[in-house]
C-alpha cells in the first residue's frame, strides 16, 4: 500500500511570497548600485511584484488541485488494497468450495456404487431363491432348512422373510444415501460455481480500481510536474522582484550617503580652522607626503591588530606612524599625540598625506581614530579588529573632528 507523507510536511513546499520578498529586501544590503545598473522606478518594481503575485496565485491553485488529487489517490489506494484483500478472500472461498464439490462428487459416486452393489446383491439373492427355493444366505444352515415338521418350516419361512426384509432395507438405505450424496454434490458444485463467479467479479472490480488508481497517479504526477515548473517561475519572479527592491534601496542608501557626505563637506568648509598647537613648529618642508601615501597603499589588505605597527599588521596610529616615518617625519604611536605634533588644517586645505582624526567628545584629548588622506575625499585606514587596511570614504564615520599635516 502507498503511504504518502502529509502534503504540508514535504520539503518541496518551499514557497516564496511577495511579502517575504519585501521582508528579505529589508536585510542588510550586500551589493551596490552602479551607473551601469540604474535603480528601477516604482512602476518597474510594482510590475515585478505583480508578476510574482500572479505566479504565487498559480502555485496556490495547483497546490489546491494537487491536495485534492492526492487525497483521491490515497482513497483509491485504500480501495485497491481492500479489493486485493477481497480477491484473496474470494480465492480462498472458491478453493474451499471446489474442494468440497470434489469431495461431494466422490462421495456421490461411492454412494451410487454402494446402491448398485446392493441392487446386484439383491438380484443375486432373488435368483438363488428362485433357482433353489431357499435364500443363498441360509445354505449353511442345513439343519434348519431340512426340517420336516411344520414348526421347522415356519422357521425357514421366518428366516427367509427376515433375509428379504434386510435386503430391501439395504437397497432402500443405499438408494437414500446415493440420493443424498447426489444432492450434496450438486449443491457443492453450484456453490463452487458461485464462488468462481464471485472471484471473477471481485477480480474485475479490483482491476477497475487499479486502473482508476493508475490514472489518478498519472494526474498527480502531472500536477507535481506543473507545480515544480510554477515553483521555478515563482522563484525567478521573486528573485527579480527582490533584486529590483534591493537595487531601489541601494540607490536610496547611496543617495542618502551622498547627501550626508555633502552635508559633511559643507560643514567642514564652513567650520573655522582649528587653532594650531602651542608646540607646533609647522610642517617639515623636507617631508615627502607622497612617500607616506605610497607606503600606506602598499599595506592594503594587511590585517588590523591592536597595538601593531608593522611590518605585517597595524592598528590605526601604527599605520600612520610608519607611513610618515617613510616620509621622513617621526610621529608617536598615539593618535592624539600625532595630532598634537602636526599642523592643524581645515577641510578646504586637505592634501594627500594629511592626517584625519575622529574624537568621541570633540576635543583633541578625545581622539580615538586616525587615517591617512589620499585625495578625492578618500582615506587609507586600519579600522578595527577583524578588518584589514583599506581605502574608505573620508565621511565613513561622519564628519571628521580634525585635520592636520605632520
N, C-alpha and C positions, 0 to 999 in steps of 0.2 A: 504493500500500500504506500502511496506517495504521501509523505508528511512534509508540508511546507511550513517554514517559519512564518510567524505573523508578519504581515506585509510591512508594518512600520519598523520592524526590527532588522530589516535588511540594510546592509551597508551601502547598497547602491542608491538609497534615497538621500542623497546629499545635495539638496537644492539650495540655490541662492535666490534671493528676492531683492527687489529694488530697495526695500527698507534696509536690508543687510548691506547692500552695496553702499548706500549712503552712510551707514554706520562705519563700514570699513574705510570709507573715504575720509572719515574724521580721524583716522590713525595718523601717527607722525609720518610726514612725507619723506620718501627715500630718494626721490629724484627732483630734478629742477627743470622748469620750462626753459626753452631756448628760443632764439629768434627764428630758428628753422621749424620750431614746433609751437606755433602761436596758440594762445589759450582759446578754448572753444567758447562760443557765445551761449547765452541761456537757451536759445531755440535748439541748438545742436544737442545740448545736454538733455533738454526735455524730450526731444525726439528719441534719443538713445534710451532714456528711461522708459518711454512708452513702448519701444520695441522690446525691451527686456520684460516689461509687464505683460505684453502680449504672449511672449514665449512662456512666461510663468503661468499664464492662464491656460495655454495649450497643454503644458505639462500637467497642470492640476486636472484638466479634463481627461487626459489619458490616464492619469492616476486613478480617477474615479472608475473609468471603464475597466482598468486593469484589476482594481479591487473587486468589482462585480464579477469579472471573468474568472478570477482566481477562486472566488467563493463558489461559483458554479462548478469550476473544475474540482474543487475539494468535495462538493456534494456528489458529483458524478464518480469521483474516485471511490467514495464510500459505497455508492450504489454498485459499482463494478465489483468491489470486494464482496459485498453481500451477494451479488449474482454468482460469483465464484463459489461462495460457500453453499448457496442453494443448489448449484450444479453438483458440487461434491456430495451433498446430502441426497440428491435425486439419484446420482450414480450408485451410491451405496444401497438405496432402497430398490433400485432396479436390479442390482446384483442379487440382493436377498430374495426378491420376488422371482427372479429367473431360477435361482437355486431351488426355491420352494416349488415352483412349477415343474422343474425337472424331477425332483423327488416325488411329487404327487403323481406325475406321469408314470414313473417307475412303479409306484405303489398300485396305480390303477392297472397296469399291465400284469403285475403279480396277482392282483385280486381277480382279474379276468381269467388268468391261468388257473387259479385255485377253483374258480367256478367251473371252468371247463373240465378240470380234473374230477371234480365232484360229479359232474354230469356223466363223464365217461365211466366212473366207478359205479354210478347208479345204473347205467346201461348194462354194464357187465354183470352186475348183480341180478338185474331183471332177466338177462339172457341165461344165466346159470339157473335161476329159479324155473324159467320156462323149460330149459332142457332137462333138468334133473328133478325139478319139483321141490327142491329144498334150497334154501339160501346158501350160497357158497361160503359164507362166513361161518356156517354151522357144520361143515363137513367133518370137522374134528370132533364133534360131539356125537360120536356113533351110538353111544348107549342111549342117548335121549331120542335120536332120530329113529332108532329101531324099536321103540316101544310099541307094544301091540294092544295095550289097553286104552280105553278112552281118555283116561286121565293123562296118560303119556302123550296121546295125540293132541290133547288140548295144550299141553305144554309146548309141543312143537309149533302149533299154530300161534301160541302166545309169543314165542321167541321170534317166529317169522314176522309177526306184526311189529314187534319191537325193532327188528332189523330194518324193516321197511320204513318205520317212523324215523329211525335215526338217519337213514339215507335221505329221506325227504327233508329232515331238519338240516342236514349238511348242505344239501343243494340250496335250500332257502337261505341259509346263513351266508353261504358263499356268494349267492346272487345279490343279496343285500349289500354285502361288503364290496362286491365289484361295482354295484351301482353307486355306493357312497364314494368309492375311490375314483370312479369316473367323474362324478360331480365335483369332487375336490380338485381333481386335475384340471377340469375345465375352469373352475373358479381361479385356481392358481395361474393358469395360462392367461386368463383375462387380466388378472392383477399384474402379471409380468408385462403384458401388452400395454396396460395403462401406465405402468411405471416407465416403460420405454418412451411412451408419448410425452409423459411429464418431463423426463430427462431432456428430450428433444426440444420441448417448449422452453425449459429453463436455459438450455444452451443457446437457443436463438435469442432469448431475452438478454442473456449475457453478452452475446456478440453485438447486439444493438447498443447496449450501454458502453461497451468497449469502443464502438465506432463513434458514439457521441463524445466519449472522453478524449479520443484521439483528435477529433475535430475541435474540441474545446482547448486542448493543449496547443493546437496549431494557432488558435486565436490568441491565447495567452502569449505564445512566443512572438506573434506578430505585434502585439501591444507592447511587449517588452522591447522589441527592436525599435518600435516607433518612439517609445519613451526614451530609450538611450539616445536616439537621434535628437529628440527635442531637448534633452538634458544638455547635450553638447552645444546645441544652438543657444540654449538659455545661458550656459556658462560663457559662451562667446559674447552674447549680448550684454550680460552682466559685466564682463571684463571691459567691454567698450565703454559702457556707462561709467564704470568705476574709474577707468583711465581718464575719461573726459572730466569727471568731477575732480579728480586729483590734479589734473592739469589746470583746471579752473582755480582750485585752491592754491596751487603752486604760484600761479600768476598773481593771485591776490596777495599771497605771502611775500612774493618778490616785490610787488608794488608797495606793500607796507614797509618792507625793509628799506627800499629805496627812499620812501618818504621819511623814515626815521633817520636814514643816513643824511639826507638833505637837510633835515632839521638840525642834525648834529653839526653839519658843516656850517650852517648859518649861525648856530650858537657859538661854534668855535671861532668863526670870523668876527662875530660881534663881541666876543669876550675880550677884555683888556689883557694885554701881555702881562704875565706874572713878573713880579719883581725878581731881580737877579739875587742870588745868594751872596751874602757878605764875603764868603770865602772864594767867590768866583773870580778867576783871573782871566776869563774869556776863553774862547776856543783856541786850541793849538793850531797855528797856521801850518805847521808841518804835518798835521794829521792827514790821513788818507781815508775819508769816509767810504769811498768806493771799495777799498780793500775790506772794510768791515762788512759791506753788503755781500761781496764775493764769498767771504768766509761763511757768512750766515747761510747763503744759498747752498753752499757745499755740505751743510749739515742737515738739509731737508730729509725727513724720513727717519732720523735717529730718535730713539725713544727718550721720553721725559723721565728723569729720575730725580727725586727730591734731593737737593744739595749737590747735584753733579755739575761739573764744569768741564766736561770733555775728558778724553777725546771722543768717546763713543756714546756718551749720554750727557744730557744737560737738563738744568732747570732754567727758569726764565732769565734770572740775572746772571747765571753761569754762561748762558749763550751770548748775551750782550757784552759781558766782560771779555770773553775770548774773542769776539768779533772786533771790538775796539782795541784789544791787545794787538791783533793783527794789523790794525790801522795805525798803531804807534802810540796809543793812549792807554795808560794804566788806570783801570777802574776797580773798585772793590766788588766783592761778590755779595752785594746787598743793594736791592733796587733803590731804597730811599737814599742811600749814600751816593749811588750813581747819579741821581737827580741833583743832590746837593753839590756834587763836583762838576756839574755841567751847566752850560749857559741856557737859561730858560728862553724859549721862543714861543710865538703863538702859531696857531694852525696855518695862517696865511704865509708864514715864512718857513714851513717844513721843507726839509731837503732829504734825499736818500742818505741813510746812515744815522739820522737823528733818532733819539730815543723817545718812546711814547710810554706814559705812565698812567696807571689807574690807582685811585685812592678810595678806600672804603668810606672815609669821612670827609673827603675834600681837602685834606691837609697833607703836606709833604710827609709828615710822620706816619700818615695812614696809608702810604703807598704799599700795594701788595703785588703788583704785576708790572713788568716792563717788557717792551718789544722793540724791534728794530724797524724803523720806517724805510720802505724801499721805493716810494713814489706811487702815484695814481691811487692814493687812499688805500694802500696795501701795506701790510707788515709781515715780518717773519717773527714767529714766536715759538716758545716751548710752553704749551698751555698748562698741562696738568698731568697727574699720574694716569697712565693708561693711554696717553696720546703720544704723538711724535712731533718733532719740529716741523712746522708747516707755514705756508703762506695763508694769510687771512685778511679779512676786511679791517680797515682801521676802526670801523664802527662796530666790530663784532661784540663788544661788551658795552655798547653805548658810547657816549662822548668821552674821550679820554680826559683825565684830570689835568695832566701836564704834558708839555713837550719840552725837550731840551737837547742841546748839542754839546757832546763831550769836547 
